[in-house]
């Protein structure tokens, strides 16, 4: 999809994973999924009857929830810093 270019992806990985090639870090994966969720949410606000995209969005939200719970169990300080940086929990 055109909303996530390679420059934007590498920027996310640099900000959250430490380097542009560190694509496997949990923080970078969560940030990437969050970016995808926000762009799909904007799409669904304009296209309310796009149910297949809505299903994909729900799957991504579940994946992010699983990754966040893993991060919370294994590295609580990093979890708190990440949700603060992304603005997920209020």
N, C-alpha and C positions, 0 to 999 in steps of 0.2 A: 504494500500500500504506500502511496506517496507521502503520507503524513510523517513517516519515520525514515529519514534519510540516513545514510551512513555517517555523515558528519554529526548529526544529532545523536545517533547511537554512540559514537566514539566519545562525544562530549559527556553523555550520561555515564559511560564506563569510566571516564577519566575522573569525573566528580565523585562518583560513589565507589568505584572499584580500585582506585589508586592509579591505574594506567589504562590506556585505550585497549590494550590487549588482554586485560584481566576481565574477561567476560563471564567467568565462572563464579565470581564472588556473589554471595547471597545478597549483599546490599545492592550491587549493580543489577542483579536480576529483578529484585523488588522494585527498584527505581524504573527499570525498563517497562515492567508490567504496569506500573502506575501511570507512566506516560501513555501507554497504549490504552488503558482504561479511560483516561481523561479524553483522549481523542475520539474513542468510540462512543463515549457518553454524549459528546457534542453532536456526533452523527445521529444518535438515536433521538436527540431532542428535536431534530428537524424531520426525521423519518420514524414516526411513532409506530408504524405497522411493520417494521423490519424485524420480524421475530427471530430469524436465524442469527442475525447479528446480536440480538439480545441474549440468545443462548450462549454465544461465544463470549459475550461480556460476563455473564454469570460464571462461566468456567474460568475465566481469567481472574475474577474476584476470588474464587475459591482457591486457585493456585497461589495468589498473593497471600491469602489468609494462611495457607499451609506453610509457606516460606517464612512468614512473619512469626508463626508459632514456633517453628524450628529455631529461628534466630533468637527468640525470647528465651527458649530453654537453654541454648548453648552460650549466648553472649548477651547478657542483659544490658550492659552499657551501650553496646553497639546498636541494639534494638531501640533503646530510648533515644539515642542520637539520630537514628534513621527516621523514626516517626516524627521527631521534631523537625528535621530537615525537610521531609516531604509534606508535613502538615496533615497527617492521616487521622490521628485521634484528637479529639477535642476535649 
